[in-house]
């Protein structure tokens, strides 16, 4: 499903899955016009919830694994939501 609008042609641009793996500095082609698009530099913020999820699951000694996995899942979900729905595409 293509939700994003191209900053060049303002038509449907890339799929949610493709946008999910875009990192700052990476670009991809718009599926409508072929121009290059990417995410802004502050998109790196979406990696912080994933880092916290890793720390909660693997680096916290003792405790219930189910609770840690649940918290990590919520943090990972937030990171995905931020990357796909809140982060705009920019022209490159």
N, C-alpha and C positions, 0 to 999 in steps of 0.2 A: 504494500500500500504506500502510495506517495503522498505525504502530507506537506512537505516543504515546498516553498515557492522560491524560484531562482531569483537572486538579486539582479541578474542581467535582464532576463526576459519576462519575469513575473509569471511563469507557467510552472506546472509541476516539475520538480527537479530531481530529487534522489529519494530512495526508499528509506524507511525508518531504520532498517537493518544496516544499510550503507552508512547512514549518518551516525549510527551507534559506534562504528569503528573508526570514524574520522577523529584524528587528533590534531591539535594546533600544529600548523606547519604542513599538514597533509592536504592534498586537494583531490577532487574527483570531478568528473565531467557531468554537466547538467544533461539529463536525458532528453530534454526538449531542444536546447539550442547548442549544446556541445561546449559551452564556455566552462572555465574552471571555477569551482566554488570550494570553500572550506569553512572551518569554524574559527571563531576569534581566539586570540591567545588566552583569554581568561577561561577558555574551555577546559584547561588543565585542572580547574577546580573540581571537576567531576571525578577525578581520580582519588581525592581525599576520602570520601566515604568508603571506597573500595580498600584503601589502605587501613582505615580503622576496622573494617570488617575482617581483614587478614589478622590484624593485631588481636582482635577479640577472640577469634577462633584458635589461633596457634600460639600466641605469646602470653596468654593469661594463664598462670598456673592454677590448677585445681578448679573445681566448680562444675556445674551441670553443662554438659556439652549441648543439650537440646536448647537451652536458653541462649547460649552463645551463638549457635547456628541460626536461631530465630532473629536475634539482633543483627547478625551479619547479613541475613537475607533482607531485612528492612533497609539496611544501609546500602546494599547493592541495588535494591529497587529504587532508592532515591537517586543513586548515581545514574542509573539508566534513564529515569524520568527526566533528570536535568539535561543529560546529553541529547535525548531525542526530542523533548517537547519544549524546553526552555531556552536552549542554546540556538541562536539564529545562525543562518548561513550567511557568509560574506563573499563578495566577489574577490577573486584572486587573479 
